[in-house]
Amino acid sequence: MYRFLIFFLFIGATIRNVSAQGTVSGIVLEAKTGKSIARASVQLRRMGDSAKQYAMAADKDGNFSFSKLGLGYYRLTIQSIGFSKLQIDSIVLRADRTDINLGEMMMHELSSSLNEVIVYAEKPLIENRDGKISYNVSESPLGNGSNASELLKNMPLVNVNSDGTILLRGKEPLILMDEKPTNLNAQQLTELLESLPANVIEKVEIMVNPPPEYATYPGGVINIVTKKGRVGIYGRLSASAGSRGESSVSSNFSYRSAQLNVNANAGVGWLEARGNSYSHRQNIYKDSVNYFYSQSSYVNRSTMPNMRLQTDYDPDKQNSMSFVYQGYMNYSDNSNTTFYTNLDSLLHVYKASSRSNHYDGSGYSHGIYGSYQWKGKNPVEKLQLYTGYNLGKNENNRDFYQQFLQPDFLPTGIDSTQSQFFDTYTTSWYAKLNYNKPLNDTGTTFLTSGVAYSSNSFHNVLNTDFLRKSDNQYIRNDLLSNNFYFDQDILTVRAGLVVSLPMRWRLITGVQAEHSGTTFHFIKGNASDANNGYWRLLPNATLRKDITRELNMALVFRETIRRPGMVELNPSIDYSDPYNIRFGNPYLQPSLIDNFDLNIGYNQRKFNINASLGYNRIKNVFNSIRTLVDSGKTQISYQNISDQNEYIASLWTGITLSQSLRVNISSGYNYNQYDARMKQLYRYNDGGSFYSGLNFSYTPDKLTVIEGSTRYSSFASPQGRSRTNMSMSFGVQRKFFNRKLIVGVAAIDPLGLLQYNGYTYAPNFIIQSQSRSNTRNFRITVSYQLNKTIIKRKLSEEKQKEALEKVQHKS
């Protein structure tokens, strides 16, 4: 690791460029109406150097931009007839921040305000405020050329388990996009994150203890904030390719004015993954012991076109609305080969076989989302409306060919050919309304309320056939086929109160009433119809204390609910491994969780730390359970197994070691304790899960960024454990030609393959397994920035100078 770190630091040092080409831009608006102020006088002066002064008049839309500026501190002064002078101090252009967009500059009328002096403060790389960690990743070398799924895996407190599920502090989080629910099932969400280019993401917000409207989600919330663009017209073209076999091309266009923002992104990615695994199972019977070994390898390829279009319109300061279209397609071509051997108690082979599986699939998803927000005169008062609709389809054709072998591995002449055809159709929609009402003039005490409804429908058709050798015809296997509809409706109504108390105490409390209803209707299948509906009352309370401006603490209680999804509920039998079959359980009950947390945060510009201790009491836990049946096969399904005590500790810290070097470290430990009776009957094991990560960012000059990340995890389950080896990623990004051309090089896991080692224990079997994925990848990404700041000058230089002098004289 140290050799690679030194290598990348050396690259950054050797390509250091000290030339200065800074930019300061913004837009001038009326504070009262939000309208642009045309031809406002804008002056920029370098502090400590009176010779470095720049002046211009804003265009008719209030836009201004100064370019080709040297590094240092600047003071911005804006003047216009009828308005108070606006002055902004402490604008600093430095090596790692040369492009500053001040956004909306609000000017007050002379009769309502004195002259204003504002000290400009930049956002740090990582912010930690009110339990929300914001990680600004818009220019991440590791994100350049990757997708949203890869990007999330490098976030603080985020890790990934052996099946690829993203976890926040060891739990599955709710993932939002621009504060809007995605309302997708697990498979659709995975495909969306893999198809979404990381270069459209501005930052990722991590909410370990989410706000009242999302307080019932046990895994917290991750909000992906997409780029909205700067004032003007911008475009970006990107292409990437890696040694592992993946590549992508994408384009982005954005237009932004005072009221309208349009952002469009389209692209296509090609992914390839290779890996291998083995499993050693010991079967334990009353009078004997035997063994079952398997060894397999796979190649997965996919093509994923994607498109995203977002339009935001703010007609005035009180109203705003947004429209989003998100769509993607997925074409997959996967294959694997597995070799099976049965061994007796003396490890002598007495039976063997080989199996080849091929999967050919395609799918699409189209989502339309809309939102509207109204703000009152008190900024705390606001009304928010969100709605969305998703339509998707996936089909997967699977072919299985198995050849049976003698103990010496010669063919027996017996084989089996089978096929499974999956067709799944999904539709979902939701509507969500939030309203906050201040109870005092300062807005420190207010009511928060909301109502939400979501409807999800899933239609699954599975046909399984086997090849009859006598006439070479495919015959339907009804026991492994089904056709069913699944519907889930969730209605929530919530109300809460936020109160600011003396001595910097703050109380946030509320309650949510929820009704969930699920229905399975089987036209054909291996299960009977199932209906399940229930009401839950879920309270929450947070007591927060700001000890100083830097130090705060919070005590949190919330009752949350974990609902089983389609992966856990779907009864379709996955026959890809006939000796280890998988299926869901449509009769699962949800888990109720009492969460108790103590959070302590210390936040300074150069040092941030957040520590958390928690206890969860989980009722009616459901989990994936493997059992051995009489035929010597195992079946894996989901069951409500036990109540559970969970103890949680997590730590996150961000450190700015110098102006160029930043480091953040995160780690956590979850210890699960199961019911004593269940442990005795089923050999469930108490156990702890541990995860850790380290990220660093180094900017040797304003054109170069170097970033690195390492990850390690070890996950405990009721029946065993799965742990990874250390995975590492390094990236270098360099800008050329006045920052228009961006070249990035990334080394993903350069020292080896990602490896999971697993151990599973049950009353009558023991399994040791290992899986390895070819994550070693050297990727290069090239992007070209097309931009045009909208600065329209109809006056000549002489006329502009004359007008500017008149304004200055009058002021």
C-alpha positions in Angstrom: 0.0 0.0 0.0 2.8 2.4 1.0 4.6 1.9 -2.3 1.5 2.8 -4.3 0.8 5.8 -2.1 4.3 7.1 -2.6 4.1 6.4 -6.3 0.9 8.4 -6.8 2.2 11.3 -4.6 5.3 11.3 -6.8 3.2 11.6 -9.9 1.3 14.5 -8.5 4.5 16.3 -7.5 6.2 15.8 -10.9 3.2 17.3 -12.8 2.8 20.2 -10.5 1.7 23.4 -12.2 1.8 26.7 -10.4 0.1 28.8 -13.1 -3.0 30.7 -11.8 -6.2 30.8 -13.7 -8.9 31.5 -11.2 -12.6 32.4 -11.8 -15.2 34.2 -9.6 -18.8 34.3 -10.8 -22.3 34.9 -9.5 -25.7 36.4 -10.2 -27.2 39.6 -8.7 -30.8 39.5 -7.6 -33.3 41.6 -5.7 -33.8 40.3 -2.1 -37.4 41.2 -2.0 -38.6 39.9 -5.4 -35.9 37.5 -6.5 -35.7 39.3 -9.9 -32.3 39.9 -11.5 -30.6 43.3 -11.3 -29.4 44.3 -14.7 -26.2 46.3 -15.2 -25.2 46.3 -11.6 -21.7 47.6 -10.9 -19.4 44.7 -9.9 -15.9 45.3 -8.6 -13.3 42.8 -7.6 -10.1 43.9 -5.7 -7.2 41.7 -4.6 -6.6 42.4 -1.0 -3.2 43.7 -0.3 -2.6 44.7 -3.9 -4.4 47.9 -5.0 -3.1 47.5 -8.5 -5.1 44.3 -9.0 -8.7 45.7 -9.5 -11.3 44.5 -11.9 -14.7 46.0 -12.7 -17.6 45.1 -15.0 -21.3 45.6 -15.3 -23.6 42.6 -14.8 -25.6 41.6 -17.9 -29.4 42.0 -18.2 -29.9 38.7 -16.3 -27.7 39.8 -13.4 -24.8 37.5 -14.3 -21.1 38.3 -13.9 -17.9 36.4 -14.2 -14.2 37.4 -13.6 -11.6 35.0 -15.1 -7.8 34.5 -15.3 -7.3 35.7 -11.7 -4.2 35.1 -9.7 -4.3 33.2 -6.4 -5.0 35.1 -3.2 -7.7 36.9 -1.2 -10.3 39.1 -2.9 -13.0 41.5 -1.9 -16.2 41.8 -4.1 -18.3 44.9 -4.1 -21.7 45.2 -5.9 -23.6 48.5 -6.3 -26.8 49.5 -8.1 -29.0 52.6 -7.9 -31.7 52.2 -5.3 -30.0 49.3 -3.5 -27.6 49.1 -0.5 -24.0 48.3 -1.4 -23.1 44.7 -1.0 -19.6 43.7 0.0 -18.2 40.2 0.3 -14.8 39.7 2.0 -12.4 36.7 2.3 -12.9 35.2 -1.1 -9.9 33.1 -1.5 -8.5 31.5 -4.7 -6.0 28.8 -3.9 -4.4 25.9 -5.5 -7.2 23.4 -4.8 -10.0 25.9 -5.3 -9.7 28.1 -8.3 -13.3 28.2 -9.6 -15.7 29.9 -7.2 -19.4 30.4 -8.0 -20.9 32.7 -5.3 -24.4 31.8 -6.5 -27.2 34.3 -5.8 -26.1 37.7 -4.5 -29.2 39.3 -2.8 -29.3 43.1 -2.7 -31.7 45.0 -0.4 -33.4 48.3 -1.2 -31.9 51.4 0.4 -35.0 52.0 2.5 -34.9 48.6 4.1 -31.3 47.8 4.8 -27.9 49.3 5.6 -24.8 48.4 3.5 -23.9 44.8 4.0 -20.5 43.2 4.5 -20.4 39.4 4.2 -17.4 37.2 5.0 -17.3 34.4 2.4 -16.7 30.9 3.7 -16.2 27.9 1.5 -17.8 24.5 2.2 -15.1 22.0 3.4 -14.6 18.7 1.7 -16.7 17.0 4.4 -19.4 18.7 6.5 -21.0 17.3 9.6 -24.0 19.2 10.8 -27.1 18.0 12.8 -26.1 14.3 12.3 -25.7 14.7 8.5 -22.4 14.0 6.9 -22.0 15.6 3.5 -19.2 14.3 1.3 -18.4 16.6 -1.7 -17.4 14.2 -4.4 -18.0 16.1 -7.6 -14.4 16.0 -8.7 -13.3 12.7 -7.2 -10.7 10.8 -9.3 -12.2 7.5 -8.1 -15.7 8.7 -9.1 -14.5 9.8 -12.6 -15.4 7.0 -15.0 -17.2 4.9 -12.4 -20.8 4.6 -11.5 -22.9 5.6 -8.5 -22.7 2.1 -7.0 -18.9 2.2 -7.0 -18.9 5.7 -5.6 -21.2 4.8 -2.6 -18.8 2.0 -1.6 -16.1 4.6 -0.8 -18.3 6.8 1.5 -17.6 7.1 5.2 -19.5 4.5 7.4 -20.6 2.7 4.2 -19.7 -0.9 3.4 -20.8 -3.8 1.2 -21.6 -7.3 2.2 -20.8 -10.5 0.2 -23.9 -10.3 -2.0 -23.2 -6.7 -3.0 -25.8 -5.0 -0.8 -24.8 -1.5 0.3 -24.9 -1.0 4.1 -24.8 2.0 6.3 -23.5 1.2 9.8 -24.2 -2.4 9.0 -27.9 -1.8 7.9 -29.6 -1.4 4.5 -30.2 2.4 4.1 -33.0 4.2 2.3 -31.5 5.8 -0.8 -32.9 9.1 -2.0 -32.0 11.1 -5.1 -32.2 14.9 -4.6 -34.3 14.2 -1.5 -36.9 12.2 -3.5 -37.6 8.6 -2.8 -36.5 6.2 -5.6 -39.4 3.8 -4.8 -37.6 0.9 -6.6 -37.2 -2.7 -5.5 -33.8 -4.1 -4.6 -32.9 -5.3 -8.1 -34.1 -2.1 -9.8 -32.2 0.0 -7.3 -29.0 -2.0 -7.9 -29.4 -1.6 -11.7 -30.0 2.1 -11.3 -26.9 2.7 -9.3 -24.8 0.7 -11.6 -26.1 2.5 -14.7 -25.9 6.1 -13.2 -22.5 7.7 -14.1 -20.7 9.1 -11.0 -19.8 12.3 -12.8 -23.5 13.5 -12.6 -23.3 13.5 -8.7 -22.4 16.6 -6.8 -22.3 15.2 -3.3 -23.6 12.4 -1.1 -25.3 13.1 2.2 -25.3 10.4 4.9 -27.9 10.7 7.6 -27.3 8.2 10.4 -30.2 9.6 12.3 -32.5 10.9 9.6 -35.1 13.8 9.9 -38.6 13.1 11.1 -40.0 12.2 7.6 -37.6 9.3 7.4 -37.1 8.4 11.0 -38.7 5.0 10.7 -36.0 3.5 8.5 -33.6 1.4 10.6 -30.6 1.8 8.3 -30.6 5.5 8.0 -30.7 7.5 4.8 -28.3 8.2 1.9 -29.2 11.2 -0.3 -27.5 11.4 -3.7 -27.4 15.0 -4.8 -27.0 15.4 -8.6 -25.2 18.3 -10.2 -27.4 21.3 -11.1 -24.8 23.2 -13.1 -23.7 26.8 -12.8 -25.1 30.0 -14.4 -24.7 29.6 -18.1 -24.5 26.8 -20.6 -22.2 23.9 -19.8 -21.6 20.5 -21.5 -19.3 17.6 -20.7 -18.2 14.6 -22.8 -16.6 11.6 -21.0 -15.2 8.3 -22.0 -13.5 5.6 -19.9 -11.9 2.2 -20.4 -10.4 -0.3 -17.9 -8.1 -3.3 -18.1 -10.8 -5.5 -16.6 -12.9 -5.2 -19.7 -15.4 -2.4 -18.8 -15.9 0.9 -20.6 -18.3 3.8 -20.8 -19.2 6.9 -22.7 -21.5 9.7 -21.4 -22.5 13.3 -22.1 -23.9 16.0 -19.9 -25.6 19.3 -20.8 -26.8 21.9 -18.3 -28.4 25.4 -18.7 -29.0 27.6 -15.7 -30.4 31.1 -15.3 -32.0 32.9 -12.4 -35.2 30.9 -12.5 -34.6 27.9 -14.8 -32.3 25.0 -14.6 -32.1 22.2 -17.1 -29.7 19.2 -16.7 -29.5 16.3 -19.1 -27.2 13.2 -19.0 -27.1 10.3 -21.3 -24.6 7.5 -21.7 -23.9 3.8 -22.0 -21.7 1.5 -19.9 -20.2 -1.9 -20.6 -19.3 -4.0 -17.5 -17.5 -7.3 -17.2 -16.9 -9.3 -14.0 -15.0 -12.5 -13.5 -14.5 -14.6 -10.5 -14.4 -18.1 -9.0 -15.5 -19.8 -5.8 -15.4 -23.0 -3.9 -17.5 -24.6 -1.1 -16.6 -27.5 1.2 -19.6 -28.9 3.1 -19.5 -31.6 5.8 -22.9 -33.4 6.2 -23.5 -34.8 9.6 -26.0 -37.7 10.1 -26.8 -39.8 13.1 -24.7 -42.7 12.0 -22.3 -41.3 9.3 -20.5 -38.3 7.9 -19.9 -37.4 4.2 -18.7 -34.4 2.3 -19.9 -32.3 -0.7 -17.4 -30.1 -2.6 -18.1 -27.6 -5.3 -15.8 -25.4 -7.4 -17.1 -22.8 -9.9 -16.1 -19.9 -12.1 -18.2 -17.2 -13.8 -18.1 -14.5 -16.4 -20.8 -11.8 -16.3 -21.2 -9.1 -19.0 -23.7 -6.4 -19.2 -24.6 -3.3 -21.3 -26.5 -0.5 -19.7 -27.7 2.6 -21.6 -29.0 5.3 -19.4 -30.6 8.7 -19.5 -31.6 11.4 -16.9 -33.3 14.7 -17.5 -34.0 17.2 -14.8 -35.7 20.5 -15.0 -36.1 23.0 -12.0 -38.1 26.1 -12.2 -38.3 28.8 -9.5 -40.9 31.4 -10.6 -40.2 33.4 -7.4 -38.6 33.1 -4.0 -41.6 31.3 -2.5 -42.3 28.7 -5.1 -40.2 26.1 -6.8 -40.9 23.0 -8.8 -38.9 20.1 -10.4 -39.4 17.4 -13.0 -37.2 14.4 -13.4 -37.1 11.5 -15.9 -34.8 8.6 -15.1 -34.5 5.7 -17.4 -32.1 2.8 -18.1 -31.9 -0.5 -19.9 -29.9 -3.6 -19.0 -28.6 -6.3 -21.3 -26.8 -9.2 -19.7 -24.9 -12.3 -20.8 -23.7 -14.4 -17.9 -22.2 -17.9 -17.7 -20.7 -20.1 -15.1 -19.3 -23.6 -14.8 -19.4 -25.7 -11.6 -17.7 -29.0 -10.8 -19.4 -31.1 -8.0 -17.9 -34.0 -6.0 -19.4 -36.3 -3.3 -17.0 -37.8 -0.9 -17.4 -40.4 1.8 -16.1 -40.2 5.4 -12.6 -41.1 4.2 -12.7 -38.3 1.5 -13.0 -40.9 -1.3 -15.0 -39.7 -4.3 -18.0 -41.8 -5.0 -20.0 -39.4 -7.3 -19.3 -36.3 -9.4 -20.8 -34.0 -12.0 -20.2 -30.9 -14.0 -22.8 -28.2 -14.7 -22.8 -25.3 -17.2 -25.3 -22.4 -16.7 -25.9 -19.6 -19.2 -28.1 -16.6 -18.5 -29.3 -14.2 -21.2 -31.3 -11.3 -19.9 -32.7 -7.8 -20.7 -34.7 -5.2 -18.9 -35.7 -1.6 -18.7 -37.0 0.9 -16.1 -38.6 4.3 -16.7 -39.3 6.7 -13.9 -41.0 10.1 -13.8 -40.8 12.2 -10.7 -42.2 15.6 -9.8 -42.0 17.9 -6.8 -43.3 21.3 -5.7 -42.2 23.4 -2.8 -43.7 26.6 -1.3 -41.9 28.7 1.3 -43.6 31.2 3.6 -42.3 34.5 4.8 -40.7 32.6 7.7 -38.2 30.3 5.9 -39.1 27.5 8.3 -42.7 27.4 7.0 -42.8 25.2 3.9 -45.0 22.9 2.0 -43.4 20.1 0.0 -45.1 17.7 -2.5 -43.4 14.7 -4.1 -44.8 12.2 -6.5 -43.4 9.6 -8.8 -44.2 6.7 -11.1 -42.0 3.8 -12.2 -42.5 1.2 -14.9 -40.1 -1.7 -15.4 -39.7 -5.1 -17.0 -37.0 -7.8 -16.7 -36.7 -11.1 -18.5 -34.0 -13.7 -17.9 -33.6 -16.9 -19.9 -31.5 -19.6 -18.1 -30.2 -22.8 -19.7 -28.7 -25.6 -17.5 -26.7 -28.5 -18.8 -25.4 -31.1 -16.3 -23.2 -34.1 -17.1 -22.8 -36.9 -14.5 -19.4 -38.5 -13.9 -18.0 -41.7 -12.5 -15.7 -41.6 -9.4 -12.7 -41.4 -11.7 -14.4 -38.4 -13.4 -15.1 -40.2 -16.7 -18.6 -39.6 -18.2 -21.4 -42.0 -17.3 -23.3 -41.2 -20.4 -26.1 -39.6 -18.4 -26.8 -35.9 -18.6 -29.6 -33.4 -17.9 -30.8 -30.3 -19.8 -33.2 -27.8 -18.2 -34.2 -24.2 -18.8 -35.9 -21.5 -16.8 -37.6 -18.4 -18.3 -38.3 -15.5 -16.0 -40.5 -12.5 -16.9 -41.1 -9.9 -14.2 -43.2 -6.7 -14.6 -43.1 -3.9 -12.0 -45.2 -0.8 -11.6 -45.1 1.6 -8.6 -46.2 5.1 -7.7 -46.1 7.3 -4.7 -47.2 10.6 -3.3 -45.7 12.4 -0.3 -46.8 15.7 1.4 -44.8 17.5 4.1 -45.7 20.7 5.9 -43.8 22.6 8.6 -45.5 25.3 10.6 -43.5 27.7 12.8 -44.9 28.5 16.2 -42.8 31.6 16.9 -41.3 34.4 14.9 -37.7 33.1 15.0 -38.8 29.7 13.6 -36.9 27.8 16.4 -40.1 26.0 17.4 -42.3 24.5 14.8 -44.7 21.7 14.0 -43.8 19.1 11.3 -46.3 16.9 9.7 -46.8 14.7 6.6 -48.7 12.0 4.8 -47.4 9.5 2.3 -48.8 6.7 0.2 -47.0 4.2 -2.0 -48.2 1.4 -4.2 -46.0 -1.3 -5.6 -47.1 -4.1 -8.0 -45.0 -7.1 -9.1 -46.0 -9.7 -11.7 -43.7 -12.8 -11.9 -44.0 -15.5 -14.5 -41.5 -18.4 -14.2 -41.6 -21.4 -16.6 -39.2 -24.4 -16.0 -38.7 -27.1 -18.6 -36.6 -30.1 -18.9 -35.4 -31.9 -22.1 -36.9 -35.4 -22.5 -34.3 -37.6 -24.2 -36.7 -40.1 -25.7 -38.2 -37.6 -28.2 -35.9 -34.6 -27.7 -38.8 -32.4 -26.5 -38.9 -29.9 -23.7 -41.5 -30.8 -21.0 -42.9 -28.3 -18.4 -42.0 -28.9 -14.8 -44.9 -27.5 -12.9 -43.3 -28.0 -9.4 -40.6 -25.4 -10.4 -42.9 -23.0 -12.3 -45.2 -20.3 -11.0 -47.2 -17.3 -12.0 -48.2 -14.8 -9.3 -49.0 -11.2 -8.5 -47.6 -9.3 -5.6 -49.0 -6.0 -4.3 -47.8 -3.8 -1.4 -49.5 -0.6 -0.3 -48.1 1.6 2.5 -49.9 4.5 4.1 -48.2 6.7 6.6 -49.4 9.8 8.6 -47.0 11.6 10.9 -46.8 14.6 13.2 -44.0 16.0 15.2 -42.7 19.0 17.2 -39.3 20.7 17.1 -38.6 22.9 20.1 -35.5 25.0 21.0 -35.0 25.0 24.7 -32.8 27.2 27.0 -29.0 26.5 27.2 -28.8 25.3 23.6 -31.0 22.3 24.1 -33.2 21.1 21.3 -36.0 18.6 21.3 -37.3 16.8 18.2 -40.2 14.4 18.8 -42.9 12.9 16.7 -45.0 9.8 15.9 -45.9 8.0 12.7 -48.9 5.8 12.1 -48.4 3.3 9.4 -50.5 0.8 7.6 -48.9 -1.8 5.4 -50.7 -4.3 3.3 -49.3 -7.1 1.2 -51.1 -9.6 -1.1 -49.8 -12.6 -3.0 -52.2 -14.0 -5.6 -51.0 -17.2 -7.3 -52.4 -18.2 -10.7 -49.9 -21.1 -10.7 -47.3 -22.0 -8.2 -45.8 -23.8 -5.3 -47.5 -21.6 -2.6 -51.0 -20.6 -1.6 -52.4 -17.1 -1.7 -51.2 -14.9 1.2 -52.6 -11.6 2.6 -51.0 -9.6 5.4 -52.0 -6.2 6.7 -51.0 -4.4 9.9 -51.0 -1.0 11.6 -48.0 0.2 13.5 -47.5 3.3 15.7 -43.8 4.4 15.5 -42.7 7.1 17.9 -39.3 9.0 17.8 -37.5 11.5 20.0 -34.2 13.3 19.8 -32.7 15.5 22.5 -29.8 17.5 21.2 -27.3 19.7 23.1 -25.0 22.2 21.5 -22.3 22.3 24.2 -20.2 24.8 22.2 -20.2 25.9 18.5 -17.9 22.9 17.8 -19.2 20.3 20.2 -22.6 18.7 20.3 -24.3 15.6 21.5 -27.7 13.9 20.9 -29.8 11.2 22.6 -32.0 9.5 20.1 -34.9 7.0 20.5 -36.9 5.8 17.5 -39.0 2.8 16.7 -38.4 1.6 13.2 -39.7 -1.1 11.0 -37.9 -3.4 8.6 -40.2 -4.8 5.9 -39.3 -7.8 3.8 -38.8 -7.0 0.1 -39.3 -9.0 -3.0 -36.0 -10.8 -2.6 -37.1 -12.2 0.7 -40.7 -12.8 -0.3 -40.5 -14.2 -3.8 -41.3 -18.0 -3.7 -39.7 -18.7 -7.1 -37.2 -21.5 -6.8 -33.7 -20.6 -8.2 -32.5 -23.9 -9.7 -29.2 -22.6 -10.9 -27.5 -24.8 -8.2 -29.6 -28.0 -7.8 -27.7 -29.0 -4.6 -28.2 -25.6 -3.0 -31.6 -24.2 -4.0 -32.9 -20.8 -3.1 -36.4 -19.3 -2.7 -38.2 -16.6 -0.8 -41.0 -16.9 1.9 -44.2 -15.0 1.1 -45.4 -15.4 4.7 -42.6 -13.4 6.4 -43.5 -10.9 9.1 -41.8 -7.5 9.4 -39.4 -6.7 12.2 -39.9 -4.0 14.7 -36.9 -2.3 16.1 -36.4 -0.1 19.2 -33.4 2.1 18.5 -31.4 3.9 21.2 -28.4 6.0 20.1 -26.0 8.4 21.7 -24.2 10.6 19.2 -21.3 13.0 19.9 -19.9 15.3 17.3 -17.0 17.8 17.2 -16.7 19.9 14.1 -14.0 22.3 13.2 -12.7 23.4 9.8 -9.7 21.2 9.9 -11.0 18.4 12.2 -14.3 16.6 12.4 -15.3 13.6 14.5 -18.5 11.8 15.0 -18.9 8.9 17.5 -22.0 6.9 18.1 -23.1 4.2 20.6 -26.3 2.4 20.2 -28.6 -0.4 21.4 -31.3 -2.0 19.3 -34.0 -4.3 20.5 -35.3 -6.2 17.4 -38.5 -8.2 17.5 -39.3 -11.0 15.1 -35.9 -10.9 13.2 -36.0 -12.4 9.7 -32.8 -13.6 8.0 -31.5 -16.0 5.3 -31.3 -19.5 6.8 -29.7 -22.6 5.2 -31.0 -26.1 6.1 -29.9 -29.6 5.1 -32.6 -31.9 3.8 -32.6 -35.7 3.6 -31.5 -35.8 0.0 -28.1 -34.3 0.9 -29.1 -30.9 -0.6 -29.4 -27.6 1.2 -32.2 -25.1 0.7 -31.8 -21.4 1.5 -34.8 -19.3 2.4 -35.8 -16.5 4.7 -37.4 -17.1 8.1 -38.5 -15.1 11.2 -36.0 -16.7 13.5 -35.8 -14.9 16.9 -35.8 -11.7 18.8 -32.4 -10.1 18.9 -30.3 -7.6 21.0 -27.9 -5.5 18.9 -25.1 -3.3 20.3 -23.6 -0.8 17.9 -20.5 1.5 18.0 -19.3 3.6 15.1 -16.6 6.3 14.6 -16.0 8.7 11.7 -13.4 11.4 11.6 -12.2 13.8 8.9 -8.8 15.5 9.2 -7.3 18.3 7.1 -3.5 17.7 7.6 -2.6 20.6 5.3 -4.1 22.8 2.7 -3.4 19.9 0.2 -3.9 16.8 2.2 -7.2 15.5 3.8 -7.9 12.2 5.4 -11.0 10.6 6.8 -11.3 7.4 8.7 -14.5 5.4 9.6 -15.1 2.2 11.4 -17.9 0.4 13.2 -18.8 -2.7 15.2 -22.2 -4.4 15.5 -22.7 -7.2 18.0 -25.8 -9.4 17.6 -27.2 -11.5 20.5 -30.0 -14.0 19.7 -32.6 -15.8 21.8 -31.0 -18.5 24.0 -33.6 -21.1 23.1 -33.0 -20.6 19.3 -29.3 -20.8 19.8 -29.7 -24.2 21.5 -32.1 -25.6 18.9 -30.6 -24.3 15.7 -27.0 -23.5 16.7 -27.4 -19.8 16.0 -24.3 -17.9 16.9 -24.0 -14.6 18.7 -21.4 -12.5 16.7 -20.1 -9.2 15.8 -19.7 -7.5 12.4 -16.8 -5.1 11.8 -16.1 -2.7 9.0 -13.5 0.0 8.5 -12.4 2.4 5.8 -9.7 5.0 5.1 -9.9 7.7 2.4 -7.4 10.4 1.6 -7.4 13.3 -0.9 -4.2 15.1 -1.9 -4.1 18.2 -4.2 -0.5 19.1 -5.0 -1.7 22.0 -7.2 -4.9 23.4 -8.5 -4.9 21.1 -11.5 -4.2 17.8 -9.9 -6.1 15.7 -7.4 -4.9 12.3 -6.0 -7.3 10.2 -4.0 -7.1 6.8 -2.3 -9.4 4.5 -0.4 -9.1 1.2 1.5 -11.8 -1.1 2.9 -12.1 -4.1 5.2 -15.2 -5.9 6.6 -16.2 -8.9 8.5 -20.0 -9.8 8.7 -21.6 -12.1 11.2 -24.9 -13.9 10.6 -26.9 -16.3 12.8 -25.2 -19.2 11.1 -21.7 -18.0 10.6 -19.5 -15.3 9.2 -18.2 -13.8 6.0 -15.1 -11.6 5.9 -13.2 -9.8 3.1 -9.6 -9.2 2.5 -8.3 -5.6 2.3 -9.4 -3.8 -0.9 -7.7 -0.6 -2.1 -8.3 2.0 -4.8 -6.1 4.9 -5.9 -6.8 7.6 -8.5 -5.1 10.6 -10.1 -6.9 13.4 -12.0 -5.3 16.1 -14.0 -6.8 19.1 -15.8 -5.4 20.6 -19.0 -6.2 23.4 -21.4 -7.6 25.9 -18.9 -9.3 23.0 -17.0 -11.4 22.0 -20.0 -9.7 18.6 -20.6 -9.8 16.3 -17.6 -7.8 13.1 -17.6 -8.1 10.5 -14.8 -6.2 7.3 -14.0 -7.5 4.9 -11.4 -6.0 1.7 -10.0 -8.8 -0.4 -8.4 -7.6 -3.0 -6.0 -4.1 -3.1 -7.7 -2.6 -5.5 -5.1 -5.0 -8.4 -5.6 -8.4 -9.9 -6.0 -11.4 -9.1 -3.7 -12.0 -12.2 -1.6 -14.7 -13.3 0.8 -14.2 -16.2 3.2 -17.3 -17.7 4.7 -18.2 -20.1 7.5 -21.7 -21.6 8.1 -22.7 -23.7 11.0 -25.9 -25.7 11.5 -26.9 -28.7 13.7 -26.2 -31.2 10.8 -23.7 -29.5 8.5 -20.6 -27.2 8.4 -19.6 -25.2 5.3 -16.4 -23.5 4.5 -16.5 -21.3 1.4 -14.5 -18.8 -0.5 -15.3 -16.5 -3.4 -12.9 -14.3 -5.4 -13.8 -11.5 -7.8 -11.5 -10.0 -10.3 -11.7 -6.5 -9.0 -8.1 -5.6 -10.1 -8.6 -2.9 -12.7 -6.6 0.0 -14.2 -8.9 2.6 -15.7 -8.4 5.7 -17.7 -11.0 8.4 -18.1 -11.0 11.4 -20.4 -13.6 14.3 -20.1 -13.9 17.5 -22.0 -15.7 20.5 -20.6 -17.8 22.7 -22.9 -18.9 25.9 -21.2 -20.3 29.3 -22.0 -21.1 31.8 -19.2 -24.0 33.9 -20.2 -22.5 37.4 -20.1 -24.2 39.6 -22.7 -22.8 43.1 -23.2 -24.5 45.4 -25.6 -22.6 48.5 -24.5 -19.1 49.3 -25.8 -16.2 49.3 -23.5 -16.2 53.1 -23.4 -19.9 53.2 -22.6 -19.5 50.6 -19.9 -16.7 52.5 -18.3 -18.7 55.8 -18.4 -21.8 54.1 -16.8 -19.6 52.5 -14.2 -18.1 55.8 -13.2 -21.5 57.5 -12.9 -22.7 54.7 -10.6 -19.6 54.9 -8.4 -19.9 58.7 -8.2 -23.6 58.6 -7.1 -22.9 55.9 -4.5 
